[in-house]
Amino acid sequence: MTSKLYSVTFDAHEPKHVAEFWATLLGWELSEEDDGFEVVPTDGTAYRLGFFPSDEPKRGQNQVHFDLTSATPEQQQETVARALELGGQHIDIGQTPDDGHVVLADPDGNEFCVIEAGNNFLADTAFIGAINCDGSQEVGYFWSKALDWPLVWDQDEETAIQAPEGGSKMSWGGPPVAPKTGKNRIHLEIAPPAGSDLQAEVERLVELGAKRIDIGQGDVSWEVMADPDGNEFCVLSPR
């Protein structure tokens, strides 16, 4: 069996503060871990968010951001107002006044978008409608096979995948892909199912185009890898 998406994990200057922001905005549960914080969906059906301390500065726009959905124009306004109340802020990443979505940043500077109501691409998703990534068509194909999420969009080198049971999509915008400027602040953590062999799963991912990398993790129970675009991700022990 293939791995499941376990967590979208943030390197954060103030992990507790930014974890509290997302827990409140999403209505998920906050828990403290040994060295950080997790935000877990209350129904237990989706991936979780992880927040762990890092002193690394933010270098430009993140490679990954969330697109939050809105059922009505009023809900979009409410989400924006709530985010600002919790410590978010408006930011300019080159969007135009005609764009229907609102671009914000969380208290740690991580960009996210609140999408307008009636967006057909996100019609069958969750509140986090998409994990939106800067990446190539090749990396979209890789993650489709890695997670066994079917392609739901594949046009003009833009790709998107979604779990068979629904929920958030994961999308890649295609070229031009911005060059990496250090370790990504946001990365994916995946985990094979209980009873699986971790190294067998790592070998499967290598065959799909990933590679093992060393970011100074030392002797740990998980594997650190990079996808075909060079983005770091972790393969956790089976669970």
KOLRO-239779 format. One line per field, with one value per residue: residue number from 1; residue in one letter; x, y, z of N, C-alpha, C in turn. Coordinates in pm, whole numbers, m for minus. Layout:
BEGIN
pos	[NUM | ...]
code	[a | ...]
nxx	[X | ...]
nyy	[Y | ...]
nzz	[Z | ...]
caxx	[X | ...]
cayy	[Y | ...]
cazz	[Z | ...]
cxx	[X | ...]
cyy	[Y | ...]
czz	[Z | ...]
END
This chain:
BEGIN
pos	[1 | 2 | 3 | 4 | 5 | 6 | 7 | 8 | 9 | 10 | 11 | 12 | 13 | 14 | 15 | 16 | 17 | 18 | 19 | 20 | 21 | 22 | 23 | 24 | 25 | 26 | 27 | 28 | 29 | 30 | 31 | 32 | 33 | 34 | 35 | 36 | 37 | 38 | 39 | 40 | 41 | 42 | 43 | 44 | 45 | 46 | 47 | 48 | 49 | 50 | 51 | 52 | 53 | 54 | 55 | 56 | 57 | 58 | 59 | 60 | 61 | 62 | 63 | 64 | 65 | 66 | 67 | 68 | 69 | 70 | 71 | 72 | 73 | 74 | 75 | 76 | 77 | 78 | 79 | 80 | 81 | 82 | 83 | 84 | 85 | 86 | 87 | 88 | 89 | 90 | 91 | 92 | 93 | 94 | 95 | 96 | 97 | 98 | 99 | 100 | 101 | 102 | 103 | 104 | 105 | 106 | 107 | 108 | 109 | 110 | 111 | 112 | 113 | 114 | 115 | 116 | 117 | 118 | 119 | 120 | 121 | 122 | 123 | 124 | 125 | 126 | 127 | 128 | 129 | 130 | 131 | 132 | 133 | 134 | 135 | 136 | 137 | 138 | 139 | 140 | 141 | 142 | 143 | 144 | 145 | 146 | 147 | 148 | 149 | 150 | 151 | 152 | 153 | 154 | 155 | 156 | 157 | 158 | 159 | 160 | 161 | 162 | 163 | 164 | 165 | 166 | 167 | 168 | 169 | 170 | 171 | 172 | 173 | 174 | 175 | 176 | 177 | 178 | 179 | 180 | 181 | 182 | 183 | 184 | 185 | 186 | 187 | 188 | 189 | 190 | 191 | 192 | 193 | 194 | 195 | 196 | 197 | 198 | 199 | 200 | 201 | 202 | 203 | 204 | 205 | 206 | 207 | 208 | 209 | 210 | 211 | 212 | 213 | 214 | 215 | 216 | 217 | 218 | 219 | 220 | 221 | 222 | 223 | 224 | 225 | 226 | 227 | 228 | 229 | 230 | 231 | 232 | 233 | 234 | 235 | 236 | 237 | 238 | 239]
code	[m | t | s | k | l | y | s | v | t | f | d | a | h | e | p | k | h | v | a | e | f | w | a | t | l | l | g | w | e | l | s | e | e | d | d | g | f | e | v | v | p | t | d | g | t | a | y | r | l | g | f | f | p | s | d | e | p | k | r | g | q | n | q | v | h | f | d | l | t | s | a | t | p | e | q | q | q | e | t | v | a | r | a | l | e | l | g | g | q | h | i | d | i | g | q | t | p | d | d | g | h | v | v | l | a | d | p | d | g | n | e | f | c | v | i | e | a | g | n | n | f | l | a | d | t | a | f | i | g | a | i | n | c | d | g | s | q | e | v | g | y | f | w | s | k | a | l | d | w | p | l | v | w | d | q | d | e | e | t | a | i | q | a | p | e | g | g | s | k | m | s | w | g | g | p | p | v | a | p | k | t | g | k | n | r | i | h | l | e | i | a | p | p | a | g | s | d | l | q | a | e | v | e | r | l | v | e | l | g | a | k | r | i | d | i | g | q | g | d | v | s | w | e | v | m | a | d | p | d | g | n | e | f | c | v | l | s | p | r]
nxx	[84 | 38 | 184 | 20 | m84 | 32 | 94 | 108 | 375 | 521 | 808 | 869 | 900 | 765 | 622 | 405 | 233 | 161 | 49 | m173 | m314 | m390 | m532 | m753 | m864 | m930 | m1088 | m990 | m824 | m577 | m265 | 13 | 336 | 647 | 850 | 721 | 411 | 89 | m188 | m498 | m754 | m1092 | m1264 | m1098 | m1040 | m867 | m536 | m297 | m168 | 163 | 383 | 693 | 990 | 1213 | 1499 | 1559 | 1555 | 1275 | 1272 | 1171 | 869 | 670 | 696 | 473 | 127 | m192 | m520 | m814 | m1158 | m1480 | m1825 | m2012 | m2024 | m2038 | m1931 | m1666 | m1585 | m1617 | m1426 | m1188 | m1201 | m1193 | m938 | m773 | m836 | m721 | m454 | m350 | m254 | m308 | m143 | 66 | 119 | 135 | m119 | m419 | m662 | m891 | m893 | m1067 | m1001 | m862 | m554 | m358 | m143 | m27 | 46 | 319 | 408 | 345 | 205 | m140 | m451 | m783 | m1040 | m1280 | m1640 | m1809 | m1605 | m1520 | m1319 | m1253 | m1485 | m1556 | m1423 | m1254 | m1252 | m985 | m920 | m724 | m388 | m163 | 93 | 414 | 542 | 654 | 512 | 609 | 654 | 397 | 296 | 461 | 376 | 114 | 144 | 294 | 121 | m101 | m312 | m550 | m498 | m667 | m661 | m486 | m346 | m185 | 64 | m2 | m99 | m311 | m407 | m617 | m737 | m906 | m1127 | m1198 | m1174 | m904 | m744 | m428 | m212 | m16 | 148 | 298 | 552 | 682 | 900 | 988 | 1325 | 1479 | 1564 | 1702 | 1617 | 1280 | 1019 | 780 | 679 | 589 | 477 | 469 | 331 | 369 | 126 | 40 | 235 | 374 | 684 | 928 | 1167 | 1120 | 915 | 1053 | 1232 | 1050 | 962 | 1200 | 1230 | 1023 | 1124 | 1215 | 1470 | 1703 | 1804 | 2030 | 1981 | 2097 | 1971 | 2054 | 2056 | 1761 | 1416 | 1281 | 1278 | 1441 | 1366 | 1374 | 1158 | 1106 | 1141 | 1314 | 1210 | 1190 | 1074 | 929 | 940 | 765 | 774 | 590 | 236]
nyy	[m121 | 230 | 536 | 766 | 1109 | 1269 | 1508 | 1863 | 2058 | 2325 | 2530 | 2753 | 3081 | 3160 | 2918 | 2841 | 3063 | 3087 | 2838 | 2852 | 3049 | 2914 | 2696 | 2820 | 2961 | 2754 | 2596 | 2368 | 2130 | 2211 | 2086 | 2023 | 1919 | 1730 | 1900 | 2102 | 2205 | 2074 | 2088 | 1960 | 1811 | 1811 | 1605 | 1402 | 1314 | 1419 | 1529 | 1662 | 1972 | 2077 | 2255 | 2381 | 2494 | 2730 | 2915 | 3009 | 3261 | 3394 | 3360 | 3523 | 3436 | 3168 | 2825 | 2675 | 2723 | 2773 | 2751 | 2880 | 2800 | 2944 | 2951 | 3145 | 3498 | 3643 | 3467 | 3458 | 3720 | 3707 | 3513 | 3644 | 3868 | 3739 | 3619 | 3847 | 3955 | 3766 | 3808 | 3796 | 3943 | 4168 | 4121 | 4197 | 4027 | 4070 | 4046 | 4154 | 4428 | 4322 | 4055 | 3795 | 3664 | 3692 | 3788 | 3693 | 3690 | 3475 | 3511 | 3449 | 3519 | 3352 | 3299 | 3290 | 3223 | 3348 | 3223 | 3328 | 3284 | 3036 | 2927 | 2700 | 2505 | 2441 | 2337 | 2087 | 2034 | 2077 | 2308 | 2400 | 2428 | 2378 | 2266 | 2455 | 2461 | 2569 | 2436 | 2175 | 1997 | 1738 | 1692 | 1695 | 1461 | 1281 | 1302 | 1219 | 946 | 876 | 915 | 787 | 937 | 1033 | 1212 | 1514 | 1731 | 1828 | 2013 | 2227 | 2204 | 2245 | 2086 | 1885 | 1698 | 1473 | 1310 | 992 | 984 | 1247 | 1587 | 1821 | 1944 | 1899 | 2108 | 2214 | 2475 | 2474 | 2577 | 2919 | 2780 | 2891 | 2941 | 2744 | 2877 | 2786 | 2567 | 2465 | 2636 | 2516 | 2186 | 1853 | 1573 | 1230 | 901 | 551 | 282 | 115 | m168 | m179 | m174 | 56 | 112 | m19 | 136 | 376 | 300 | 254 | 516 | 631 | 499 | 621 | 871 | 1031 | 1132 | 1041 | 1267 | 1472 | 1683 | 1745 | 1594 | 1382 | 1084 | 954 | 841 | 859 | 915 | 1156 | 1314 | 1426 | 1557 | 1529 | 1798 | 1892 | 1956 | 1928 | 1649 | 1436 | 1094 | 920 | 685 | 377 | 402]
nzz	[0 | m61 | 68 | 294 | 300 | 572 | 714 | 665 | 705 | 885 | 907 | 1159 | 1298 | 1526 | 1648 | 1820 | 1817 | 1543 | 1503 | 1672 | 1536 | 1293 | 1396 | 1513 | 1295 | 1118 | 1277 | 1398 | 1618 | 1859 | 1958 | 2174 | 2093 | 2145 | 2050 | 1921 | 1767 | 1683 | 1460 | 1432 | 1240 | 1351 | 1284 | 1218 | 962 | 773 | 665 | 902 | 1041 | 1104 | 1322 | 1377 | 1547 | 1393 | 1301 | 1057 | 807 | 620 | 277 | 20 | m163 | m40 | m148 | m127 | m68 | 96 | m45 | 54 | 69 | m22 | 39 | m7 | m102 | 133 | 321 | 234 | 296 | 573 | 644 | 570 | 740 | 989 | 979 | 973 | 1220 | 1383 | 1351 | 1097 | 777 | 499 | 187 | m96 | m382 | m642 | m739 | m912 | m905 | m1017 | m956 | m796 | m563 | m229 | m102 | 165 | 459 | 717 | 1076 | 1075 | 831 | 619 | 306 | 201 | 29 | 11 | m150 | m392 | m382 | m579 | m730 | m961 | m982 | m720 | m621 | m520 | m281 | 41 | 327 | 332 | 26 | m165 | m163 | m275 | m505 | m621 | m899 | m1127 | m1411 | m1407 | m1133 | m1037 | m1154 | m1021 | m748 | m775 | m824 | m598 | m379 | m465 | m560 | m790 | m1100 | m1142 | m1293 | m1580 | m1780 | m2013 | m1886 | m1623 | m1325 | m1113 | m827 | m638 | m348 | m367 | m197 | m177 | m50 | 18 | m278 | m443 | m610 | m896 | m1057 | m1291 | m1539 | m1539 | m1295 | m983 | m870 | m613 | m293 | m74 | 205 | 191 | 363 | 415 | 415 | 304 | 495 | 480 | 534 | 542 | 566 | 879 | 965 | 730 | 542 | 600 | 455 | 217 | 114 | 81 | m120 | m327 | m374 | m459 | m703 | m834 | m878 | m670 | m428 | m172 | 83 | 276 | 535 | 763 | 953 | 1111 | 1315 | 1283 | 1302 | 1069 | 710 | 511 | 213 | m132 | m379 | m743 | m818 | m631 | m383 | m37 | 155 | 408 | 498 | 716 | 993 | 966 | 1021]
caxx	[0 | 114 | 180 | m84 | m40 | 14 | 101 | 174 | 455 | 576 | 915 | 808 | 971 | 682 | 532 | 280 | 147 | 106 | m38 | m299 | m384 | m452 | m630 | m874 | m921 | m985 | m1174 | m926 | m774 | m435 | m198 | 156 | 423 | 773 | 931 | 641 | 266 | 11 | m327 | m556 | m897 | m1174 | m1328 | m994 | m1043 | m771 | m401 | m282 | m65 | 267 | 456 | 814 | 1073 | 1324 | 1553 | 1589 | 1471 | 1190 | 1336 | 1075 | 738 | 674 | 668 | 343 | 32 | m328 | m634 | m932 | m1279 | m1593 | m1953 | m2085 | m1942 | m2034 | m1836 | m1531 | m1559 | m1604 | m1297 | m1085 | m1210 | m1147 | m793 | m712 | m856 | m631 | m315 | m309 | m244 | m313 | m13 | 64 | 211 | 115 | m257 | m480 | m790 | m999 | m890 | m1172 | m948 | m794 | m424 | m323 | m32 | m49 | 137 | 459 | 439 | 313 | 97 | m254 | m555 | m923 | m1093 | m1417 | m1747 | m1837 | m1485 | m1554 | m1207 | m1253 | m1624 | m1574 | m1311 | m1276 | m1224 | m858 | m957 | m606 | m249 | m122 | 239 | 494 | 610 | 649 | 421 | 672 | 636 | 256 | 286 | 527 | 292 | m2 | 183 | 343 | 9 | m212 | m421 | m564 | m493 | m798 | m633 | m358 | m354 | m86 | 168 | m57 | m154 | m372 | m447 | m708 | m761 | m1033 | m1236 | m1223 | m1093 | m817 | m663 | m291 | m197 | 114 | 118 | 379 | 657 | 818 | 911 | 1087 | 1439 | 1486 | 1659 | 1725 | 1516 | 1144 | 961 | 665 | 705 | 494 | 517 | 383 | 358 | 310 | 33 | 95 | 273 | 454 | 829 | 966 | 1269 | 1057 | 843 | 1154 | 1282 | 945 | 964 | 1321 | 1199 | 932 | 1196 | 1263 | 1603 | 1736 | 1889 | 2078 | 1965 | 2148 | 1874 | 2118 | 1999 | 1619 | 1334 | 1217 | 1367 | 1425 | 1380 | 1338 | 1081 | 1183 | 1172 | 1408 | 1141 | 1208 | 960 | 969 | 866 | 762 | 760 | 452 | 135]
cayy	[0 | 355 | 626 | 867 | 1242 | 1277 | 1644 | 1976 | 2102 | 2459 | 2585 | 2879 | 3160 | 3155 | 2806 | 2840 | 3171 | 3058 | 2720 | 2902 | 3118 | 2819 | 2616 | 2900 | 2993 | 2633 | 2525 | 2241 | 2118 | 2239 | 2003 | 2049 | 1804 | 1742 | 2013 | 2191 | 2204 | 2017 | 2131 | 1835 | 1827 | 1753 | 1481 | 1301 | 1258 | 1482 | 1550 | 1762 | 2073 | 2078 | 2382 | 2352 | 2615 | 2748 | 3050 | 3046 | 3371 | 3369 | 3412 | 3531 | 3374 | 3024 | 2737 | 2614 | 2802 | 2720 | 2822 | 2855 | 2813 | 3024 | 2909 | 3266 | 3618 | 3682 | 3380 | 3503 | 3839 | 3664 | 3445 | 3747 | 3948 | 3655 | 3604 | 3974 | 3966 | 3671 | 3848 | 3793 | 4073 | 4174 | 4133 | 4216 | 3938 | 4100 | 4027 | 4274 | 4461 | 4241 | 3919 | 3774 | 3609 | 3785 | 3732 | 3728 | 3616 | 3444 | 3590 | 3418 | 3564 | 3251 | 3344 | 3204 | 3294 | 3320 | 3219 | 3376 | 3186 | 3000 | 2877 | 2563 | 2413 | 2401 | 2313 | 1958 | 2021 | 2111 | 2449 | 2413 | 2373 | 2331 | 2288 | 2511 | 2453 | 2610 | 2313 | 2130 | 1888 | 1613 | 1670 | 1659 | 1319 | 1207 | 1295 | 1138 | 806 | 856 | 909 | 719 | 1034 | 1050 | 1344 | 1572 | 1840 | 1810 | 2094 | 2335 | 2177 | 2260 | 1959 | 1880 | 1565 | 1473 | 1177 | 935 | 1017 | 1390 | 1674 | 1918 | 1910 | 1947 | 2157 | 2270 | 2575 | 2460 | 2677 | 2908 | 2740 | 2976 | 2866 | 2728 | 2966 | 2724 | 2469 | 2516 | 2657 | 2427 | 2060 | 1745 | 1451 | 1119 | 783 | 426 | 226 | 27 | m300 | m168 | m162 | 193 | 117 | m60 | 252 | 471 | 250 | 279 | 658 | 654 | 451 | 717 | 993 | 1102 | 1093 | 1064 | 1385 | 1498 | 1823 | 1750 | 1532 | 1288 | 950 | 970 | 725 | 885 | 942 | 1285 | 1294 | 1539 | 1517 | 1561 | 1942 | 1925 | 1996 | 1834 | 1589 | 1333 | 968 | 883 | 543 | 331 | 435]
cazz	[0 | m71 | 184 | 307 | 343 | 717 | 765 | 599 | 819 | 872 | 989 | 1206 | 1398 | 1647 | 1615 | 1897 | 1771 | 1410 | 1520 | 1729 | 1427 | 1202 | 1469 | 1530 | 1165 | 1058 | 1371 | 1428 | 1755 | 1879 | 2059 | 2187 | 2076 | 2218 | 2004 | 1838 | 1783 | 1573 | 1445 | 1384 | 1209 | 1457 | 1241 | 1200 | 827 | 682 | 715 | 1006 | 1019 | 1206 | 1335 | 1453 | 1551 | 1302 | 1297 | 918 | 757 | 504 | 156 | m89 | m151 | m14 | m260 | m101 | 9 | 99 | m100 | 136 | m12 | 28 | m17 | m45 | m87 | 275 | 391 | 200 | 377 | 713 | 660 | 565 | 863 | 1100 | 967 | 1013 | 1365 | 1450 | 1333 | 957 | 713 | 354 | 122 | m240 | m454 | m784 | m781 | m967 | m843 | m1075 | m902 | m697 | m438 | m138 | m63 | 303 | 520 | 858 | 1161 | 1048 | 696 | 517 | 220 | 168 | m46 | 38 | m285 | m404 | m400 | m718 | m799 | m1003 | m958 | m580 | m581 | m453 | m189 | 180 | 355 | 259 | m103 | m237 | m125 | m404 | m508 | m736 | m938 | m1264 | m1445 | m1363 | m990 | m1020 | m1186 | m913 | m628 | m806 | m804 | m462 | m285 | m532 | m581 | m934 | m1161 | m1170 | m1388 | m1649 | m1901 | m2027 | m1787 | m1489 | m1279 | m980 | m783 | m524 | m294 | m416 | m104 | m181 | 36 | m49 | m393 | m444 | m747 | m937 | m1161 | m1411 | m1556 | m1484 | m1155 | m916 | m817 | m467 | m226 | 57 | 245 | 193 | 497 | 426 | 347 | 328 | 565 | 441 | 617 | 495 | 664 | 982 | 917 | 609 | 558 | 566 | 350 | 90 | 64 | 34 | m250 | m425 | m405 | m540 | m838 | m895 | m911 | m551 | m385 | m31 | 104 | 412 | 575 | 899 | 1043 | 1202 | 1330 | 1314 | 1265 | 941 | 597 | 446 | 69 | m218 | m497 | m865 | m825 | m524 | m261 | 72 | 224 | 504 | 502 | 856 | 1021 | 937 | 1123]
cxx	[87 | 97 | 60 | m18 | m72 | 7 | 156 | 243 | 527 | 700 | 873 | 898 | 897 | 579 | 402 | 182 | 82 | 18 | m174 | m382 | m459 | m555 | m762 | m941 | m990 | m1088 | m1122 | m869 | m622 | m380 | m50 | 232 | 554 | 849 | 852 | 493 | 202 | m130 | m397 | m704 | m982 | m1241 | m1228 | m981 | m935 | m631 | m404 | m180 | 34 | 343 | 574 | 912 | 1187 | 1368 | 1583 | 1499 | 1385 | 1254 | 1235 | 946 | 753 | 641 | 528 | 254 | m105 | m423 | m756 | m1057 | m1385 | m1720 | m2032 | m1990 | m1931 | m1936 | m1692 | m1493 | m1538 | m1469 | m1183 | m1085 | m1158 | m995 | m722 | m723 | m757 | m483 | m263 | m301 | m259 | m170 | m34 | 167 | 193 | m26 | m316 | m611 | m906 | m1000 | m993 | m1122 | m877 | m666 | m386 | m196 | m67 | 52 | 285 | 498 | 409 | 190 | m17 | m359 | m692 | m995 | m1240 | m1515 | m1767 | m1717 | m1507 | m1444 | m1208 | m1392 | m1641 | m1463 | m1353 | m1253 | m1085 | m883 | m840 | m480 | m181 | 30 | 297 | 572 | 579 | 541 | 478 | 647 | 489 | 234 | 348 | 435 | 164 | 27 | 226 | 228 | m108 | m336 | m434 | m545 | m636 | m784 | m496 | m366 | m248 | 22 | 125 | m123 | m219 | m413 | m541 | m728 | m894 | m1152 | m1268 | m1133 | m1009 | m754 | m519 | m261 | m58 | 91 | 198 | 481 | 600 | 814 | 1021 | 1202 | 1432 | 1594 | 1690 | 1614 | 1378 | 1092 | 843 | 697 | 599 | 558 | 417 | 421 | 294 | 219 | 104 | 122 | 356 | 603 | 872 | 1065 | 1215 | 980 | 941 | 1206 | 1178 | 945 | 1088 | 1295 | 1106 | 1001 | 1243 | 1407 | 1619 | 1825 | 1926 | 2065 | 2014 | 2058 | 1936 | 2047 | 1854 | 1541 | 1262 | 1322 | 1337 | 1457 | 1350 | 1263 | 1158 | 1213 | 1270 | 1343 | 1151 | 1073 | 1010 | 878 | 875 | 754 | 614 | 357 | m2]
cyy	[125 | 439 | 719 | 1002 | 1256 | 1421 | 1740 | 2052 | 2232 | 2475 | 2725 | 2949 | 3159 | 3044 | 2805 | 2944 | 3136 | 2933 | 2762 | 2974 | 3018 | 2732 | 2691 | 2927 | 2872 | 2564 | 2386 | 2245 | 2138 | 2146 | 2034 | 1918 | 1828 | 1868 | 2109 | 2176 | 2140 | 2072 | 2019 | 1857 | 1751 | 1624 | 1370 | 1247 | 1313 | 1483 | 1655 | 1866 | 2066 | 2210 | 2361 | 2469 | 2613 | 2893 | 3097 | 3160 | 3326 | 3436 | 3410 | 3457 | 3224 | 2944 | 2675 | 2715 | 2736 | 2812 | 2784 | 2885 | 2897 | 2975 | 3028 | 3385 | 3662 | 3596 | 3418 | 3624 | 3802 | 3596 | 3547 | 3827 | 3868 | 3640 | 3731 | 3993 | 3879 | 3705 | 3834 | 3933 | 4060 | 4186 | 4145 | 4124 | 3955 | 4075 | 4160 | 4304 | 4378 | 4098 | 3904 | 3722 | 3718 | 3718 | 3786 | 3654 | 3590 | 3520 | 3561 | 3453 | 3465 | 3293 | 3241 | 3289 | 3252 | 3336 | 3262 | 3260 | 3157 | 2952 | 2729 | 2463 | 2359 | 2362 | 2186 | 1931 | 2056 | 2261 | 2486 | 2347 | 2314 | 2361 | 2327 | 2524 | 2514 | 2487 | 2271 | 2024 | 1755 | 1587 | 1641 | 1511 | 1234 | 1191 | 1218 | 990 | 779 | 836 | 827 | 809 | 1056 | 1196 | 1392 | 1695 | 1816 | 1881 | 2203 | 2327 | 2210 | 2128 | 1975 | 1736 | 1579 | 1329 | 1123 | 968 | 1166 | 1467 | 1769 | 1861 | 1954 | 1985 | 2216 | 2356 | 2562 | 2572 | 2817 | 2874 | 2823 | 2892 | 2856 | 2820 | 2916 | 2624 | 2534 | 2530 | 2564 | 2299 | 1956 | 1636 | 1343 | 997 | 660 | 368 | 133 | m112 | m298 | m160 | m23 | 196 | 71 | 57 | 358 | 428 | 271 | 425 | 695 | 612 | 548 | 850 | 1076 | 1061 | 1119 | 1186 | 1396 | 1647 | 1841 | 1683 | 1434 | 1153 | 962 | 850 | 744 | 910 | 1080 | 1267 | 1425 | 1484 | 1558 | 1709 | 1985 | 1968 | 1887 | 1776 | 1477 | 1210 | 918 | 732 | 501 | 361 | 431]
czz	[0 | 55 | 177 | 340 | 490 | 766 | 661 | 711 | 789 | 961 | 1030 | 1306 | 1532 | 1629 | 1694 | 1845 | 1637 | 1415 | 1576 | 1622 | 1340 | 1272 | 1481 | 1397 | 1103 | 1147 | 1403 | 1570 | 1760 | 1986 | 2059 | 2175 | 2151 | 2179 | 1916 | 1867 | 1661 | 1578 | 1369 | 1354 | 1311 | 1415 | 1210 | 1059 | 734 | 743 | 826 | 963 | 1134 | 1205 | 1428 | 1442 | 1451 | 1307 | 1154 | 872 | 640 | 383 | 43 | m59 | m128 | m140 | m249 | m29 | 3 | 23 | m17 | 55 | 59 | m40 | m69 | m38 | 58 | 353 | 358 | 285 | 524 | 738 | 661 | 695 | 983 | 1097 | 1012 | 1164 | 1442 | 1430 | 1192 | 900 | 562 | 299 | m29 | m303 | m605 | m832 | m829 | m895 | m896 | m1023 | m792 | m564 | m358 | m90 | 74 | 343 | 665 | 944 | 1140 | 905 | 586 | 437 | 214 | 99 | 4 | m95 | m285 | m418 | m549 | m795 | m834 | m972 | m816 | m528 | m499 | m352 | m46 | 200 | 304 | 125 | m178 | m158 | m256 | m407 | m635 | m780 | m1080 | m1285 | m1395 | m1215 | m958 | m1048 | m1074 | m793 | m652 | m781 | m660 | m363 | m338 | m533 | m731 | m978 | m1188 | m1262 | m1448 | m1783 | m1897 | m1920 | m1644 | m1449 | m1143 | m952 | m664 | m479 | m346 | m327 | m99 | m86 | m45 | m175 | m367 | m588 | m768 | m1060 | m1287 | m1425 | m1573 | m1335 | m1090 | m861 | m666 | m410 | m87 | 87 | 248 | 336 | 522 | 349 | 384 | 409 | 526 | 525 | 554 | 602 | 763 | 925 | 791 | 644 | 510 | 450 | 216 | 29 | 11 | m103 | m360 | m469 | m487 | m684 | m912 | m929 | m793 | m522 | m235 | m21 | 251 | 440 | 719 | 1000 | 1141 | 1204 | 1376 | 1261 | 1132 | 834 | 539 | 298 | m3 | m338 | m623 | m885 | m716 | m395 | m156 | 119 | 312 | 489 | 647 | 872 | 999 | 1054 | 1060]
END
